[in-house]
Each structure stands twice: as structure tokens, then as C-alpha cells.
Amino acid sequence: MLSRGDLTDDEWAVLEPLLPRGNNRCGRWRDHRQVINGIIHRLGTGCQWRQLPARFGPWRTVYTRHMLWSADGTWERLLQHVQAVTDSKGNTDWDINIDSTSIRAHQHSVGAPTTPPACRAPNASKGGTQTSSDEASVGGAQHEALGRSRGGLSTKVHLSADGKCRPLPLLVTPGQRADCTQFEAVMDKIRVPGSNMGRPRKLPDSVSADKAYSNSLIRTYLRRRGILHVIPEKTDTKSARLRRGSHGGRPPGFDPARYKARNTVERAINKIKQYRGVATRYDKRGYIFLGTVTAAVLLIWLRS
């Protein structure tokens, strides 16, 4: 019998063909569905791995599977597949919105070993989480996407969301990292594979963001790629432009009606934080926490 939060038969039918058959060592994987349900249980409750109910099998098996899939990009590939299927049916709204959210780090998330992780994690791009084995060997909280903000130790999740409140690929950084520094990295991670082996879609129809992303570098980046955007102008920037008179240039275009739709990314963040394993960070390794958030986003797409 299915318990609350477990994969339904329809959801399992989508994921089953994409999962690995062997473990590259000997024999076959333990029942994937049982293990994924254990990961979902931990996502929803935020419990310790050791406290997983016995119906999910050995807790170490569930943890190891999650760690491996976070490191080799399995969670991200599953997410891209579900997004591609949704987009092929015309159910993706490509008027996207970008924002970030701070995740309070639990005291148990501190103290990751300075030795390299057991399996090599994919390299992050342009300021994202530093989780490769070479970088992890340096040690320190900043290499595990942990930083200090006003609330103490925290991790910041940078993401974009489509017009239906579903997060697109994301990245994590230390909590004190400014939003605007990660804008290009978030945009570059947008990649939804096309149907019939076509080119992946990387460009949205339009982008909306708040004043934290209002600077000339971001506007130039969007214009260069031909992306319509709605970003309000900062008060001090507007004052400086007006003081220069005719030499200050024209004000950037702004569509108030389009900007009202920016709440979709806020609602997407609220959906992610319904999972207690995401609302508070318990994972010591940055790449494992990124896998945790990606698994939560995968469930949102499956159940939307």
C-alpha cells in the first residue's frame, strides 16, 4: 500500500525507464521505487537518515543512492526529461522569472570533512556551488555553499521559474552571495531538451526580476541575447540618470502588467520550501544539498 507522499503508479511509469539498471559493481540495484520513496519521506519530514522507517529498506542504502545520484547528475537528468515531456505538449510557460531564497543551515550541516567526497561531483559553473573533489579537498564552509548572513549560517538557492510556478534548473551558493552575481549562471543553466533529439531550448520568451538584478551588465546581457526583460530601475540609478540630463540616456523600458507576474517565482519558492528537508539544510556536502533541492523540484514537475 502507498503511503502519503510515495510515488504513484503514473509517476513511477515516467521515471522507471530512465533509472540505471546496474550499480557498476555487482548485481542489480535495490528496488528503485522503494529507495526513491525513502528519499521522498526524508524530503518531506527532514528526519535523519538513520530514522527512516524500515519499510524503505536499509537507511544506508537510501542515503548512498541519493548521494550517488546527486554527484553524477541523475536527479538533474530526470528533471530535464520531465521538463522536456511537459514542453513537448506545450504546457510550459516561457515567460520566466528569476529570484533567490535563503535556506537556514542546521548546525548538523557544518563540519564536512576536508577530504574529497567518495564520488566526484559535477563542476559548478560561474560561481555556483563548488563541489568537485579537487575543490572539496580545500575544505572550508564556502566550498560547501555555506556562508554567513544576518540569520547566521545559510545557503542561498538561485532559481528561475516558468509562468506556472515550476522551478527550472537552479544552483546554490553561500548565503551572503549577492543575487546579481549569479544571474548569468542561472540563465545559462536553462536547458530543456527538445523532442525527437532536437536542439535544447535555452532562451525564454521574456525575463522578469526585482531590483536586485537591476544593473547595466545584466541588461546588456539580455539585450545581446535578444531576450525581452522587465526589471525595475533602482532609485539611486534613476536619480543619477536624471542629474545628468540629456547625457543620462533613456530610462529602461518597464511593463507594470508583466512585472505583476513575477510572483510566480515567489510561489515556486514556497512550493520548494513545503519540503522540510529543503526549508532547512541538513546536508553537509553542497552537491548533496543541490541534489536534495533538485529532487524536490522533480516532484513538483511530476505532480503539477
C-alpha positions in Angstrom: 0.0 0.0 0.0 1.1 3.5 -0.8 1.7 5.9 2.0 1.4 9.7 1.8 4.0 11.2 -0.4 5.0 8.0 -2.1 5.3 7.8 -5.9 2.0 6.9 -7.6 1.9 4.4 -10.4 1.7 7.1 -13.1 4.7 8.9 -11.6 6.7 5.7 -11.4 5.9 4.9 -15.0 7.6 8.2 -16.0 10.7 7.6 -14.0 11.3 3.9 -14.3 12.6 3.7 -17.9 15.2 6.4 -17.1 16.8 4.8 -14.0 20.1 2.8 -14.2 19.8 -0.9 -14.3 23.1 -1.9 -12.7 25.3 -0.5 -10.0 28.6 -0.9 -11.9 29.9 -3.3 -9.2 27.9 -6.4 -9.0 24.3 -7.5 -9.2 21.4 -5.1 -9.6 20.2 -2.0 -7.7 17.8 -2.5 -4.8 14.2 -1.7 -5.8 14.5 1.9 -7.1 10.9 2.7 -6.2 11.3 1.7 -2.6 14.5 3.8 -2.3 13.0 6.9 -4.0 10.0 6.7 -1.7 12.5 6.7 1.2 14.2 9.8 -0.2 10.8 11.5 -0.6 9.9 10.7 3.0 13.2 12.3 4.2 12.4 15.3 1.9 9.0 15.8 3.4 9.9 15.3 7.1 13.5 16.4 7.3 14.3 13.4 9.5 17.8 11.9 9.9 18.7 9.2 7.5 19.0 6.7 10.4 15.4 7.4 11.4 13.9 6.3 8.1 11.1 3.7 8.6 12.1 0.1 8.0 9.6 -0.2 5.0 12.1 1.8 2.9 14.9 -0.7 3.4 18.3 -0.1 5.0 18.8 3.6 5.6 22.4 3.5 4.4 21.2 2.2 1.0 18.8 5.1 0.6 21.4 7.6 1.7 24.1 6.2 -0.6 21.7 6.1 -3.6 20.8 9.8 -3.0 24.5 10.7 -2.6 25.5 9.0 -5.9 22.6 10.4 -7.9 23.4 13.9 -6.6 27.0 13.5 -7.6 26.6 12.0 -11.1 23.7 14.3 -12.2 21.0 11.6 -12.2 18.5 13.9 -10.5 19.2 16.7 -13.0 18.7 14.3 -15.9 15.4 13.1 -14.6 14.3 16.7 -14.1 15.3 17.6 -17.7 13.4 14.7 -19.1 10.2 15.6 -17.2 10.5 19.2 -18.4 11.1 18.1 -22.0 8.0 15.9 -21.9 5.9 18.8 -20.5 7.4 21.3 -23.0 6.7 18.9 -26.0 3.0 19.1 -25.0 3.0 22.9 -25.0 2.4 23.1 -21.2 5.5 25.2 -20.4 5.0 29.0 -20.0 8.3 30.5 -21.1 7.7 33.9 -19.5 10.2 33.2 -16.7 11.0 35.0 -13.5 14.3 34.9 -11.5 14.9 35.3 -7.8 16.7 33.6 -4.9 15.9 32.4 -1.4 18.0 31.9 1.7 17.9 28.5 3.4 18.8 28.3 7.1 21.6 25.8 7.7 21.1 23.5 10.6 24.1 23.0 13.0 24.5 19.4 11.7 25.2 20.7 8.2 28.5 22.2 9.4 31.7 20.2 9.7 32.1 18.4 6.3 35.4 16.5 6.1 38.2 18.2 4.2 38.9 15.0 2.3 37.4 14.7 -1.2 33.9 13.1 -1.3 33.5 9.4 -2.1 32.4 10.2 -5.6 33.3 13.0 -7.9 30.6 15.7 -8.2 30.0 17.7 -11.4 31.7 21.0 -11.5 29.6 24.1 -10.9 29.5 27.0 -13.4 30.2 30.6 -12.8 30.1 31.0 -9.0 27.7 28.1 -8.2 28.3 25.5 -5.5 32.0 24.3 -5.5 31.6 20.6 -5.1 34.2 18.8 -7.2 36.6 16.5 -5.5 39.5 18.8 -6.2 37.8 21.8 -4.7 36.3 19.9 -1.8 39.8 18.9 -0.7 40.5 22.6 0.0 38.0 22.4 2.9 36.0 25.2 4.5 32.3 26.1 4.6 32.4 28.3 1.5 33.3 25.3 -0.6 30.1 23.6 0.6 27.8 26.5 -0.3 27.7 27.6 3.4 28.0 31.3 4.3 27.1 33.8 7.0 24.2 36.2 6.5 22.1 38.2 9.0 20.4 35.0 10.2 23.6 33.0 10.7 24.8 30.1 8.6 22.8 29.8 5.5 22.8 28.7 1.9 21.2 30.7 -1.0 19.3 28.9 -3.7 19.2 30.9 -7.0 16.5 29.8 -9.5 14.2 30.7 -12.3 10.6 29.6 -12.6 8.2 29.3 -15.6 4.8 31.1 -15.6 3.1 28.1 -13.9 5.2 28.3 -10.7 7.5 25.4 -11.6 11.3 25.9 -10.9 13.7 25.4 -13.8 17.3 24.3 -13.1 18.9 26.0 -10.1 22.2 26.5 -8.3 23.3 27.0 -4.7 25.8 29.4 -3.2 26.9 30.6 0.3 24.2 32.7 1.9 25.9 36.1 1.6 26.4 35.9 -2.2 24.6 38.7 -4.0 21.8 37.8 -6.3 23.0 39.8 -9.3 26.3 37.9 -9.4 24.5 34.7 -10.2 22.1 35.9 -12.9 24.1 34.8 -15.9 24.8 31.4 -14.2 21.1 30.9 -13.6 20.3 31.8 -17.2 23.0 29.6 -18.6 21.6 26.6 -16.7 18.2 26.8 -18.5 18.3 23.8 -20.9 15.2 21.9 -21.7 15.9 19.1 -24.3 13.8 19.2 -27.5 11.6 16.4 -28.7 12.9 13.9 -31.3 16.6 14.7 -30.5 16.1 18.4 -31.4 18.2 21.2 -30.0 17.5 22.0 -26.3 15.7 25.2 -25.6 17.8 27.7 -23.7 16.1 31.1 -24.4 12.9 32.1 -22.7 10.3 34.5 -24.2 10.8 37.1 -21.5 12.5 37.5 -18.1 11.3 39.4 -15.1 13.3 40.1 -11.9 13.3 42.5 -9.0 15.6 45.5 -8.3 18.4 43.2 -7.0 19.1 42.4 -10.7 19.0 46.0 -11.9 22.4 46.8 -13.4 23.9 47.6 -16.7 25.7 44.3 -17.1 22.5 42.2 -16.7 20.6 44.5 -19.1 23.4 44.3 -21.7 23.5 40.5 -21.3 19.7 40.2 -22.0 19.8 42.7 -24.9 22.7 40.8 -26.5 20.7 37.6 -26.4 17.6 39.3 -27.7 15.5 38.5 -24.6 12.7 40.8 -23.6 13.0 41.8 -19.9 11.2 43.7 -17.2 13.5 44.8 -14.4 12.6 48.0 -12.3 15.2 50.7 -12.1 16.8 51.4 -8.7 16.0 54.7 -7.1 19.6 55.9 -6.9 20.3 54.9 -10.5 17.3 56.8 -11.6 18.4 59.9 -9.6 21.9 59.7 -11.1 20.4 59.5 -14.7 18.2 62.5 -14.1 21.0 64.6 -12.7 23.0 64.1 -16.0 20.1 65.4 -18.0 20.3 64.6 -21.7 23.6 62.8 -21.1 21.9 60.3 -18.7 20.3 58.4 -21.5 16.8 57.0 -21.8 15.1 55.1 -18.9 14.9 51.4 -19.4 11.5 50.0 -20.6 9.2 48.8 -17.9 5.9 46.9 -18.3 3.9 47.0 -15.0 1.5 44.3 -16.1 4.3 41.9 -16.9 6.1 42.7 -13.7 3.0 41.6 -11.7 3.6 38.1 -12.9 6.9 38.0 -11.0 5.0 36.5 -8.1 5.2 33.1 -9.9 8.8 32.7 -8.8 7.9 33.5 -5.2 5.2 30.9 -5.3 7.6 28.4 -6.8 10.0 29.1 -3.8 7.0 28.4 -1.5 6.4 25.1 -3.2 10.0 24.1 -2.7 10.0 25.0 1.0 7.0 22.8 1.6 9.6 20.1 1.8 11.2 20.3 5.3 14.4 18.8 4.0 14.8 21.8 1.8 13.4 24.5 4.1 16.2 23.7 6.5 19.6 22.5 5.2 20.8 19.3 6.9 23.3 18.1 4.3 26.9 18.7 4.9 28.1 18.5 1.3 27.0 21.2 -1.1 26.4 18.9 -4.0 24.2 16.6 -1.9 22.1 19.5 -0.9 21.8 20.6 -4.5 20.6 17.1 -5.3 18.1 17.3 -2.5 16.6 20.6 -3.9 16.6 19.1 -7.4 14.7 16.0 -6.2 12.1 18.3 -4.7 11.8 20.3 -7.9 11.4 17.0 -9.8 8.4 16.1 -7.6 6.9 19.5 -8.2 7.1 19.0 -12.0 5.8 15.4 -11.8 2.8 16.5 -9.7 1.9 19.8 -11.3 
